[in-house]
Amino acid sequence: QVQLVESGGGLVQPGGSLRLSCAASGSIFGLYNMGWYRQAPGKQREFLARITNGGSTNYADSVKGRFTISRDNAKNTVYLQMNSLKPEDTAVYYCNAENILTNTGSWGQGTQVTVSS
């Protein structure tokens, strides 16, 4: 079972940028498709972006053109570069790992992102 630890959240002004990181351990990173989700207070968890073990990406319409997902397989880490942040991007951001062999998923503990002036 893979363990995931997110980092990089914080307080940023509207229009600013943040880069989130998710470090994976405990399993073979190359066996996982990786994703980022977020959950705002009172709302359901929302899909943001996904990158396959082969590097293919897809994004939710709400973040397309502003957020970029990437992975460094040598560091067992997936990133989410977030630009042009808006107050509505305020949420807890979660990393997800999907095992390509078993289709089972794992979640990190989340990192808070607050966009406010």
Backbone as CSV, one residue per row, in Angstrom:
resi,resn,N_x,N_y,N_z,CA_x,CA_y,CA_z,C_x,C_y,C_z
1,GLN,0.843,-1.182,0.000,0.000,0.000,0.000,0.888,1.245,0.000
2,VAL,0.609,2.126,-0.922,1.415,3.340,-1.027,0.971,4.348,0.034
3,GLN,1.925,5.081,0.583,1.639,6.186,1.497,1.930,7.499,0.784
4,LEU,1.058,8.475,1.021,1.158,9.752,0.319,1.223,10.892,1.322
5,VAL,2.117,11.834,1.090,2.240,13.009,1.957,2.275,14.252,1.088
6,GLU,1.248,15.096,1.247,1.189,16.349,0.493,1.905,17.466,1.256
7,SER,2.388,18.431,0.509,2.993,19.622,1.089,2.876,20.764,0.097
8,GLY,3.149,21.971,0.590,3.183,23.126,-0.302,1.984,24.038,-0.216
9,GLY,0.998,23.676,0.580,-0.163,24.544,0.733,0.166,25.780,1.540
10,GLY,-0.790,26.698,1.587,-0.587,27.915,2.355,-1.546,28.994,1.944
11,LEU,-1.234,30.211,2.375,-2.044,31.387,2.067,-1.397,32.140,0.912
12,VAL,-2.196,32.465,-0.099,-1.686,33.187,-1.265,-2.729,34.213,-1.687
13,GLN,-2.275,35.321,-2.249,-3.199,36.344,-2.721,-3.805,35.962,-4.061
14,PRO,-4.973,36.458,-4.369,-5.563,36.205,-5.688,-4.587,36.591,-6.799
15,GLY,-4.521,35.735,-7.807,-3.584,35.928,-8.901,-2.227,35.307,-8.666
16,GLY,-1.994,34.835,-7.463,-0.715,34.236,-7.126,-0.593,32.787,-7.549
17,SER,0.537,32.190,-7.177,0.839,30.809,-7.560,1.303,30.009,-6.359
18,LEU,1.064,28.724,-6.432,1.586,27.764,-5.466,1.925,26.488,-6.202
19,ARG,2.892,25.747,-5.669,3.166,24.415,-6.176,3.013,23.417,-5.044
20,LEU,2.084,22.490,-5.246,1.888,21.415,-4.293,2.727,20.210,-4.685
21,SER,3.194,19.503,-3.672,3.951,18.275,-3.890,3.272,17.132,-3.147
22,CYS,3.413,15.949,-3.692,2.899,14.742,-3.044,3.973,13.671,-3.167
23,ALA,4.549,13.323,-2.044,5.607,12.318,-2.020,5.009,10.954,-1.698
24,ALA,5.349,9.975,-2.513,4.837,8.619,-2.337,5.928,7.706,-1.807
25,SER,5.529,6.746,-0.991,6.476,5.770,-0.459,5.744,4.466,-0.198
26,GLY,6.515,3.406,-0.068,5.943,2.134,0.305,5.528,1.235,-0.825
27,SER,5.692,1.697,-2.050,5.328,0.865,-3.189,6.053,1.378,-4.425
28,ILE,5.845,0.714,-5.537,6.524,1.087,-6.779,5.752,2.215,-7.437
29,PHE,6.347,3.415,-7.468,5.649,4.600,-7.951,5.158,4.437,-9.382
30,GLY,5.921,3.725,-10.184,5.562,3.554,-11.585,4.312,2.714,-11.810
31,LEU,3.798,2.089,-10.765,2.571,1.293,-10.884,1.318,2.122,-10.647
32,TYR,1.486,3.443,-10.452,0.357,4.269,-10.048,0.087,5.396,-11.034
33,ASN,-1.191,5.548,-11.370,-1.670,6.804,-11.913,-1.909,7.730,-10.728
34,MET,-1.576,9.008,-10.894,-1.653,9.945,-9.779,-2.646,11.059,-10.097
35,GLY,-3.313,11.534,-9.056,-4.287,12.595,-9.269,-4.315,13.581,-8.121
36,TRP,-4.892,14.743,-8.423,-5.134,15.769,-7.412,-6.625,16.067,-7.360
37,TYR,-7.106,16.217,-6.158,-8.500,16.549,-5.893,-8.520,17.672,-4.857
38,ARG,-9.678,18.273,-4.682,-9.814,19.263,-3.616,-11.227,19.186,-3.030
39,GLN,-11.321,19.671,-1.811,-12.616,19.708,-1.145,-12.733,21.009,-0.366
40,ALA,-13.705,21.807,-0.766,-13.995,23.051,-0.072,-15.034,22.788,1.015
41,PRO,-15.102,23.644,2.024,-16.078,23.438,3.106,-17.495,23.331,2.567
42,GLY,-18.189,22.289,3.002,-19.574,22.104,2.595,-19.771,21.563,1.196
43,LYS,-18.667,21.212,0.516,-18.774,20.715,-0.858,-18.174,19.319,-0.967
44,GLN,-18.525,18.628,-2.052,-17.966,17.316,-2.305,-16.538,17.428,-2.822
45,ARG,-15.802,16.343,-2.654,-14.448,16.311,-3.194,-14.519,16.381,-4.712
46,GLU,-13.661,17.192,-5.286,-13.698,17.520,-6.716,-12.408,17.088,-7.398
47,PHE,-12.547,16.417,-8.538,-11.384,16.034,-9.342,-10.769,17.274,-9.973
48,LEU,-9.435,17.338,-9.990,-8.725,18.446,-10.617,-7.874,18.010,-11.798
49,ALA,-7.019,17.015,-11.570,-6.054,16.649,-12.598,-5.561,15.242,-12.345
50,ARG,-5.112,14.601,-13.435,-4.622,13.229,-13.354,-3.455,13.080,-14.299
51,ILE,-2.485,12.281,-13.883,-1.365,11.933,-14.758,-1.159,10.431,-14.655
52,THR,-1.109,9.777,-15.795,-0.931,8.338,-15.799,0.518,7.963,-15.533
53,ASN,0.752,6.670,-15.339,2.139,6.243,-15.111,2.981,6.484,-16.348
54,GLY,2.330,6.621,-17.493,3.041,6.914,-18.735,3.186,8.395,-19.034
55,GLY,2.571,9.242,-18.193,2.729,10.684,-18.357,1.592,11.403,-19.055
56,SER,0.545,10.707,-19.449,-0.605,11.379,-20.050,-1.388,12.119,-18.975
57,THR,-1.921,13.281,-19.348,-2.607,14.121,-18.366,-4.020,14.468,-18.818
58,ASN,-4.874,14.731,-17.856,-6.169,15.332,-18.138,-6.574,16.188,-16.943
59,TYR,-7.444,17.179,-17.228,-7.777,18.193,-16.247,-9.281,18.455,-16.190
60,ALA,-9.726,18.903,-15.041,-11.081,19.415,-14.936,-11.152,20.763,-15.654
61,ASP,-12.303,21.052,-16.223,-12.467,22.316,-16.950,-12.190,23.519,-16.042
62,SER,-12.488,23.375,-14.762,-12.359,24.503,-13.829,-10.914,24.941,-13.625
63,VAL,-9.962,24.073,-13.943,-8.555,24.414,-13.707,-7.715,24.326,-14.972
64,LYS,-8.305,23.916,-16.067,-7.551,23.762,-17.309,-6.961,25.109,-17.731
65,GLY,-5.671,25.108,-18.029,-4.985,26.335,-18.419,-4.371,27.085,-17.256
66,ARG,-4.785,26.755,-16.029,-4.217,27.416,-14.846,-3.354,26.456,-14.015
67,PHE,-3.759,25.193,-13.958,-3.050,24.195,-13.150,-2.318,23.226,-14.075
68,THR,-1.163,22.756,-13.619,-0.386,21.778,-14.371,0.067,20.664,-13.439
69,ILE,-0.253,19.441,-13.818,0.192,18.283,-13.041,1.431,17.695,-13.714
70,SER,2.365,17.245,-12.893,3.575,16.607,-13.420,4.055,15.590,-12.393
71,ARG,4.957,14.733,-12.831,5.503,13.735,-11.915,6.982,13.564,-12.169
72,ASP,7.699,13.263,-11.097,9.121,12.949,-11.169,9.258,11.537,-10.622
73,ASN,9.375,10.571,-11.516,9.413,9.173,-11.083,10.684,8.857,-10.295
74,ALA,11.753,9.590,-10.540,12.990,9.361,-9.791,12.845,9.793,-8.333
75,LYS,11.946,10.758,-8.083,11.726,11.252,-6.734,10.434,10.735,-6.119
76,ASN,9.725,9.886,-6.850,8.442,9.348,-6.362,7.495,10.469,-5.940
77,THR,7.431,11.507,-6.735,6.677,12.699,-6.361,5.826,13.183,-7.527
78,VAL,4.633,13.627,-7.197,3.760,14.273,-8.162,3.535,15.712,-7.706
79,TYR,3.418,16.608,-8.669,3.298,18.029,-8.372,2.007,18.588,-8.984
80,LEU,1.553,19.676,-8.396,0.469,20.440,-8.984,0.879,21.909,-8.943
81,GLN,1.217,22.439,-10.103,1.543,23.854,-10.227,0.247,24.619,-10.437
82,MET,-0.031,25.559,-9.559,-1.285,26.303,-9.607,-0.989,27.781,-9.833
83,ASN,-1.470,28.305,-10.938,-1.258,29.705,-11.286,-2.601,30.441,-11.340
84,SER,-2.528,31.754,-11.323,-3.733,32.595,-11.421,-4.797,32.144,-10.429
85,LEU,-4.389,31.977,-9.205,-5.304,31.454,-8.188,-6.417,32.438,-7.867
86,LYS,-7.589,31.866,-7.585,-8.782,32.639,-7.294,-9.281,32.277,-5.896
87,PRO,-10.059,33.156,-5.280,-10.606,32.809,-3.953,-11.388,31.496,-3.961
88,GLU,-12.042,31.191,-5.067,-12.806,29.945,-5.148,-11.928,28.705,-5.247
89,ASP,-10.628,28.893,-5.362,-9.706,27.750,-5.315,-9.388,27.352,-3.875
90,THR,-9.870,28.110,-2.909,-9.639,27.785,-1.509,-10.272,26.443,-1.153
91,ALA,-9.451,25.543,-0.632,-9.912,24.187,-0.322,-8.773,23.404,0.313
92,VAL,-9.097,22.211,0.767,-8.064,21.241,1.128,-7.771,20.416,-0.122
93,TYR,-6.513,20.323,-0.463,-6.085,19.628,-1.686,-5.509,18.260,-1.313
94,TYR,-5.988,17.252,-2.025,-5.617,15.871,-1.742,-4.938,15.229,-2.938
95,CYS,-3.960,14.412,-2.641,-3.284,13.595,-3.633,-3.909,12.200,-3.625
96,ASN,-4.029,11.607,-4.799,-4.584,10.269,-4.929,-3.677,9.415,-5.784
97,ALA,-3.530,8.153,-5.393,-2.749,7.189,-6.166,-3.640,6.015,-6.525
98,GLU,-3.698,5.680,-7.801,-4.503,4.565,-8.293,-3.587,3.485,-8.832
99,ASN,-3.616,2.330,-8.184,-2.769,1.218,-8.631,-3.295,0.671,-9.957
100,ILE,-2.460,0.625,-10.975,-2.910,0.226,-12.302,-3.175,-1.268,-12.395
101,LEU,-2.677,-2.043,-11.442,-2.890,-3.493,-11.467,-4.140,-3.895,-10.700
102,THR,-4.390,-3.227,-9.574,-5.490,-3.624,-8.691,-6.665,-2.648,-8.723
103,ASN,-6.458,-1.480,-9.337,-7.479,-0.414,-9.374,-7.872,0.063,-7.984
104,THR,-7.013,-0.122,-7.014,-7.276,0.390,-5.676,-6.627,1.757,-5.530
105,GLY,-7.223,2.585,-4.684,-6.750,3.950,-4.518,-6.301,4.238,-3.112
106,SER,-5.395,5.203,-3.000,-4.926,5.680,-1.702,-4.968,7.196,-1.700
107,TRP,-5.188,7.760,-0.515,-5.274,9.211,-0.365,-4.232,9.717,0.611
108,GLY,-3.767,10.932,0.369,-2.952,11.613,1.350,-3.837,12.294,2.377
109,GLN,-3.194,13.007,3.307,-3.934,13.626,4.408,-4.472,15.002,4.031
110,GLY,-3.990,15.544,2.935,-4.473,16.834,2.456,-3.602,17.988,2.897
111,THR,-3.639,19.064,2.111,-2.926,20.289,2.453,-3.849,21.467,2.154
112,GLN,-3.919,22.413,3.055,-4.843,23.532,2.937,-4.271,24.596,2.009
113,VAL,-5.093,25.043,1.080,-4.765,26.186,0.222,-5.824,27.256,0.455
114,THR,-5.388,28.444,0.807,-6.296,29.558,1.030,-5.891,30.710,0.125
115,VAL,-6.827,31.156,-0.682,-6.587,32.262,-1.610,-7.393,33.456,-1.113
116,SER,-6.687,34.455,-0.611,-7.363,35.599,-0.006,-6.425,36.787,0.039
117,SER,-7.010,37.958,-0.075,-6.224,39.178,0.057,-6.244,39.680,1.503
